[in-house]
Amino acid sequence: MKILLLGADGQLGYELHRTCATLGEVLPYTYTGKLSGRQACGQVDFSVEGAVEALVREHKPALVLNAVAHTAVDRAEDEPALAHRINAEAVGELAQACQRLGAKLVHYSTDYVFDGRLRRPIREDDPTGPVSVYGRTKLAGEQAIADSGCDHLVLRTAWVYGARGQNFLRTALKLARERDEIRIVNDQVGSPTPARWLAAATALALARNFQARGTWHVVADGECSWHEFAHAILGDALVAGVLERAPKLVGITSSEFPTKAKRPAYSRLDSSRFARDFGLRLPDWRVGLREVIAEIAEVRAG
Ligand SMILES: NC(=O)c1ccc[n+]([C@@H]2O[C@H](COP(=O)([O-])OP(=O)(O)OC[C@H]3O[C@@H](n4cnc5c(N)ncnc54)[C@H](OP(=O)(O)O)[C@@H]3O)[C@@H](O)[C@H]2O)c1
């Protein structure tokens, strides 16, 4: 099976490249035309009208994995047109191209399509209500896929991180090395989800039921605040020898740490439907954290 992988050097794209090689021949594309190891690969810019459609026409893949997104949540408030272009318009063009060809599209969306006011794990059919440009453009991407009528798997996930890329864990470790005190928000709750687990869940879902079509929530089990996540990161990093000393951690409210974009206060997603339909429930986020810290320790040990 020919698989077109878009965004192969992002957090998730990197892991999909490794994992989905078990499903077929993967054709990786990135914005720079290079993979993270600097090898050359295909080049695509989602901001260029017609670019993704041309790729689908050229390669005629059976499966398209889209890991591209404008993920800079605060920056998106300043560049809404670009965020909409990448997260919605280009996704619509991609979905229409998949529909014409009969290819399956796997796409990722976010907990930020919700407003965060529900105080129980959020299900697929709970009402959406994004409170940021990022959330609104990601929701528009989902709608464009549904409107195209293409065969699709939309996986909504949250708080994605890993040993590489730009994410909260790497920022927390960096700050911990530089500062004596770190202030972290304690009134936003979600489920930190390793990119590697999400890639594995994608490959497994496709292998178990390629015909499945629709939207699923997929996150690690359990929930925590950013403050609790940071506390666990520093604790595990100390034990693994990734940090020599931990700074003081201070919990603060979102109002004490104003950001350009508003974020939902509670965005734990309920992954039961994914567990029911694909027979896989991701383990607790603390297990994922230990795995990612162990990976970082291994890389540091050389
Ligand atoms: N990160 C999270 O916490 C999170 C949470 C919920 C859902 N998600 C969703 O999960 C998916 C994967 O996210 P991720 O964490 O892997 O994000 P990421 O690491 O930021 O990767 C996004 C990729 O998109 C590429 N990209 C951006 N603009 C592009 C353009 N104009 N043309 C082509 N490529 C472009 C980026 O390339 P450059 O790096 O070269 O710009 C990057 O490789 C996305 O759909 C995201 O919305 C992520």
The ligand as an SDF file (V2000), in Angstrom:
LIG
                    3D

 48 52  0  0  0  0  0  0  0  0999 V2000
    1.0560   19.4150   19.9540 N   0  0  0  0  0  0  0  0  0  0  0  0
   -0.0620   19.2380   20.6570 C   0  0  0  0  0  0  0  0  0  0  0  0
   -0.0860   19.4070   21.8920 O   0  0  0  0  0  0  0  0  0  0  0  0
   -1.3430   18.8090   19.9710 C   0  0  0  0  0  0  0  0  0  0  0  0
   -2.5110   18.7140   20.7380 C   0  0  0  0  0  0  0  0  0  0  0  0
   -3.6920   18.3130   20.1140 C   0  0  0  0  0  0  0  0  0  0  0  0
   -3.6990   18.0130   18.7580 C   0  0  0  0  0  0  0  0  0  0  0  0
   -2.5650   18.1320   18.0390 N   0  0  0  0  0  0  0  0  0  0  0  0
   -2.6250   17.8570   16.5910 C   0  0  0  0  0  0  0  0  0  0  0  0
   -1.7620   16.7630   16.3100 O   0  0  0  0  0  0  0  0  0  0  0  0
   -1.2060   16.9240   15.0070 C   0  0  0  0  0  0  0  0  0  0  0  0
    0.3150   16.8220   15.0720 C   0  0  0  0  0  0  0  0  0  0  0  0
    0.8140   17.8540   15.9080 O   0  0  0  0  0  0  0  0  0  0  0  0
    2.3410   17.8980   16.3740 P   0  0  0  0  0  0  0  0  0  0  0  0
    2.3320   18.0420   17.8460 O   0  0  0  0  0  0  0  0  0  0  0  0
    3.1070   16.7880   15.7470 O   0  0  0  0  0  0  0  0  0  0  0  0
    2.7510   19.3160   15.7450 O   0  0  0  0  0  0  0  0  0  0  0  0
    4.1660   19.8480   15.2560 P   0  0  0  0  0  0  0  0  0  0  0  0
    5.2680   19.1170   15.9380 O   0  0  0  0  0  0  0  0  0  0  0  0
    4.0710   21.3360   15.3730 O   0  0  0  0  0  0  0  0  0  0  0  0
    4.1700   19.4320   13.7180 O   0  0  0  0  0  0  0  0  0  0  0  0
    3.4220   20.1270   12.7560 C   0  0  0  0  0  0  0  0  0  0  0  0
    4.1470   19.9880   11.4510 C   0  0  0  0  0  0  0  0  0  0  0  0
    3.4570   20.7830   10.4630 O   0  0  0  0  0  0  0  0  0  0  0  0
    4.4290   21.3850    9.6450 C   0  0  0  0  0  0  0  0  0  0  0  0
    3.9300   22.5820    8.9750 N   0  0  0  0  0  0  0  0  0  0  0  0
    3.5320   23.7520    9.5320 C   0  0  0  0  0  0  0  0  0  0  0  0
    3.1740   24.6230    8.5730 N   0  0  0  0  0  0  0  0  0  0  0  0
    3.3380   23.9750    7.3780 C   0  0  0  0  0  0  0  0  0  0  0  0
    3.1190   24.3350    6.0310 C   0  0  0  0  0  0  0  0  0  0  0  0
    2.7000   25.5630    5.6790 N   0  0  0  0  0  0  0  0  0  0  0  0
    3.3640   23.4220    5.0570 N   0  0  0  0  0  0  0  0  0  0  0  0
    3.8190   22.1900    5.3890 C   0  0  0  0  0  0  0  0  0  0  0  0
    4.0590   21.7940    6.6420 N   0  0  0  0  0  0  0  0  0  0  0  0
    3.8180   22.6840    7.6320 C   0  0  0  0  0  0  0  0  0  0  0  0
    5.5510   21.7520   10.5980 C   0  0  0  0  0  0  0  0  0  0  0  0
    6.7350   21.9600    9.8620 O   0  0  0  0  0  0  0  0  0  0  0  0
    7.8430   23.0020   10.4150 P   0  0  0  0  0  0  0  0  0  0  0  0
    8.2080   22.5150   11.7830 O   0  0  0  0  0  0  0  0  0  0  0  0
    8.9470   22.9020    9.4060 O   0  0  0  0  0  0  0  0  0  0  0  0
    7.1400   24.3280   10.4460 O   0  0  0  0  0  0  0  0  0  0  0  0
    5.5980   20.5140   11.4920 C   0  0  0  0  0  0  0  0  0  0  0  0
    6.4400   19.5310   10.9580 O   0  0  0  0  0  0  0  0  0  0  0  0
   -1.7270   18.2810   14.4820 C   0  0  0  0  0  0  0  0  0  0  0  0
   -2.8530   18.0620   13.6960 O   0  0  0  0  0  0  0  0  0  0  0  0
   -2.1250   19.0100   15.7580 C   0  0  0  0  0  0  0  0  0  0  0  0
   -3.1350   19.9820   15.5160 O   0  0  0  0  0  0  0  0  0  0  0  0
   -1.3670   18.5070   18.6100 C   0  0  0  0  0  0  0  0  0  0  0  0
  1  2  1  0
  2  3  2  0
  2  4  1  0
  4  5  1  0
  4 48  2  0
  5  6  2  0
  6  7  1  0
  7  8  2  0
  8  9  1  0
  8 48  1  0
  9 10  1  0
  9 46  1  0
 10 11  1  0
 11 12  1  0
 11 44  1  0
 12 13  1  0
 13 14  1  0
 14 15  2  0
 14 16  1  0
 14 17  1  0
 17 18  1  0
 18 19  2  0
 18 20  1  0
 18 21  1  0
 21 22  1  0
 22 23  1  0
 23 24  1  0
 23 42  1  0
 24 25  1  0
 25 26  1  0
 25 36  1  0
 26 27  1  0
 26 35  1  0
 27 28  2  0
 28 29  1  0
 29 30  1  0
 29 35  2  0
 30 31  1  0
 30 32  2  0
 32 33  1  0
 33 34  2  0
 34 35  1  0
 36 37  1  0
 36 42  1  0
 37 38  1  0
 38 39  2  0
 38 40  1  0
 38 41  1  0
 42 43  1  0
 44 45  1  0
 44 46  1  0
 46 47  1  0
M  CHG  2   8   1  16  -1
M  END
$$$$
